[in-house]
Amino acid sequence: MIKLPDIRQKFTDIKEQVEHKVFHPYLLKYIEKPVIDEDKLLILVSIMDRLELSYNEMKNYALTTMLIQIALDTHEHISNASVDEKNRQLTVLAGDYYSGLYYKLLAESEDISMIKELSKGIKEINEHKISIYQRELNGIENLMTSIKKIESSLLVKFSECFKVDLWNEFIANLFFFKRLLHEKRLFMESDSSLVFKTLQEFTIAKTHRSIKNLSDKQQSDLLVICDRYLDSSKQFLLKGMNQLPYLNDMLEARITSIINEHQPIVKTLVEEG
């Protein structure tokens, strides 16, 4: 009897296939290596591991979904890629290249329902990105909702396609939490956070053109707002970990690690004081 690979072997194998697809030697000469969100890949593999899918089907679905996620992420980071026009154009082309691979693989699978669901996710993500970049949002709650949609819509549509909607809210909160942690680090280390820049516009007089011009009190106030949303998602995740069926050890350990990265600013200030 052939022994099927365990979750770690499946994850590692599919990750290597994703890397093989996206680490194009010519592109890597001129642009930054595309970031593969391993946590999103782990969620995909974990969801499918309990479905009646062949290993080849699992690999194909995970690969195609990760390719479009990488394409979306690459396009989002174009403005940060380089001041050099050639590099900027190549980064655009890289995103288009990953998109092309995704459509090719899905077309070959002839899975129309999956194509429809992922296309809805792509549309939703792009609409919320436009709302943020065009400053079309009204209030902090709408900003946070848009961030949550951007980070999770693709995976949520994926889970809906397989009728495992019980994952949806957990996925949304996990990747919202992870994105806020990243934005908080950017703000504290380099003042370059899009989320905090938008928070500033909602809460502080717009005469401050740069976050660097904010007082310590104003910066602390922004961090407290961010921590409020982090705390809320953290409580949801802790509760959800006890309710989700078939949460494998690898995923549980990774989620716990992400949750433990959160250190509320009030607690940090008290400890430092």
C-alpha positions, -999 to 999 in steps of 0.1 A, spaced: 0 0 0 14 34 -10 17 58 19 4 93 12 26 122 22 17 139 55 8 176 58 44 188 61 55 168 30 25 181 10 32 217 21 69 214 13 63 198 -21 37 223 -32 59 252 -20 88 240 -41 65 238 -71 53 274 -65 89 286 -63 98 268 -95 70 286 -113 76 321 -99 114 323 -95 120 331 -132 158 335 -137 155 365 -160 130 384 -138 151 378 -107 180 396 -123 160 428 -122 133 426 -96 130 416 -59 123 379 -54 84 375 -51 72 369 -17 53 336 -12 30 338 18 36 305 33 8 309 58 -18 312 30 -3 282 13 -5 262 46 -42 272 50 -49 260 14 -32 227 20 -49 223 54 -84 229 40 -79 205 11 -62 178 32 -96 169 46 -115 169 13 -119 141 -11 -93 153 -36 -64 135 -52 -29 147 -43 -26 160 -79 -58 180 -76 -46 194 -43 -13 205 -59 -30 221 -89 -56 241 -68 -29 253 -43 -5 262 -71 -31 282 -91 -44 300 -61 -9 309 -49 1 321 -83 -28 346 -85 -21 357 -49 16 364 -58 5 382 -89 -18 405 -68 10 410 -42 35 418 -69 13 445 -85 6 460 -51 43 465 -44 51 480 -78 55 515 -63 81 502 -38 100 481 -63 124 507 -77 128 542 -89 143 528 -120 116 527 -148 129 495 -163 126 477 -130 91 491 -125 80 479 -159 95 444 -153 77 442 -120 44 450 -138 53 423 -163 62 398 -136 27 403 -120 12 398 -154 34 367 -160 22 351 -127 -14 359 -137 -9 342 -170 4 311 -154 -26 310 -131 -51 313 -160 -33 287 -180 -34 262 -152 -70 268 -143 -80 266 -180 -63 233 -183 -82 220 -152 -115 231 -168 -129 239 -134 -153 266 -142 -167 270 -107 -133 276 -93 -124 301 -120 -157 320 -112 -151 321 -74 -114 331 -76 -124 358 -102 -149 372 -77 -121 373 -51 -97 391 -74 -124 417 -82 -132 422 -45 -95 427 -36 -89 452 -64 -120 472 -55 -109 475 -19 -73 484 -29 -87 512 -51 -108 525 -22 -78 528 0 -54 543 -26 -80 567 -39 -89 578 -4 -125 568 -10 -131 553 25 -152 569 52 -138 562 87 -116 537 104 -140 508 104 -143 509 66 -105 510 64 -101 479 85 -129 462 66 -110 469 33 -77 456 47 -95 424 59 -110 419 24 -77 425 6 -59 400 28 -85 372 27 -110 374 -2 -91 350 -24 -89 323 2 -125 329 14 -138 324 -22 -116 293 -24 -132 278 7 -167 288 -5 -160 269 -37 -155 237 -17 -184 244 6 -162 247 37 -175 282 47 -168 275 84 -132 286 76 -142 320 63 -142 342 94 -112 325 108 -92 331 76 -104 367 74 -93 374 110 -60 355 108 -47 374 77 -61 407 89 -43 402 122 -11 393 103 -13 424 80 -19 447 110 12 433 127 32 440 96 18 475 93 25 482 129 61 471 125 65 493 94 51 523 113 74 518 143 105 510 123 103 532 91 71 554 92 61 539 59 28 522 67 -2 528 44 -26 518 71 -12 542 97 -9 570 71 -47 565 64 -54 563 102 -36 595 106 -58 612 80 -89 600 98 -79 609 134 -53 638 133 -53 672 116 -42 668 80 -16 696 84 8 668 92 21 657 58 43 630 73 39 605 101 74 616 112 60 650 122 36 635 147 42 639 184 49 609 206 14 612 220 -2 612 185 19 582 174 9 563 206 -28 571 199 -25 555 164 -9 524 179 -36 521 205 -62 521 177 -43 494 158 -40 474 190 -77 475 196 -83 457 163 -54 433 169 -68 424 203 -103 418 189 -90 395 161 -67 377 186 -97 368 208 -116 355 178 -86 334 167 -81 319 201 -117 309 203 -118 297 167 -88 274 172 -110 254 196 -139 253 172 -124 245 138 -125 208 130 -93 190 119 -69 218 128 -36 200 121 -6 204 144 15 223 118 -12 249 113 -20 252 150 16 258 158 19 285 131 -13 303 142 -1 303 178 33 318 167 15 346 148 -7 354 177 22 356 201 39 382 179 14 407 192 26 429 220 1 457 228 17 492 230 1 499 264 17 468 278 50 476 261 50 512 275 43 499 310 71 474 309 95 499 295 84 525 321 
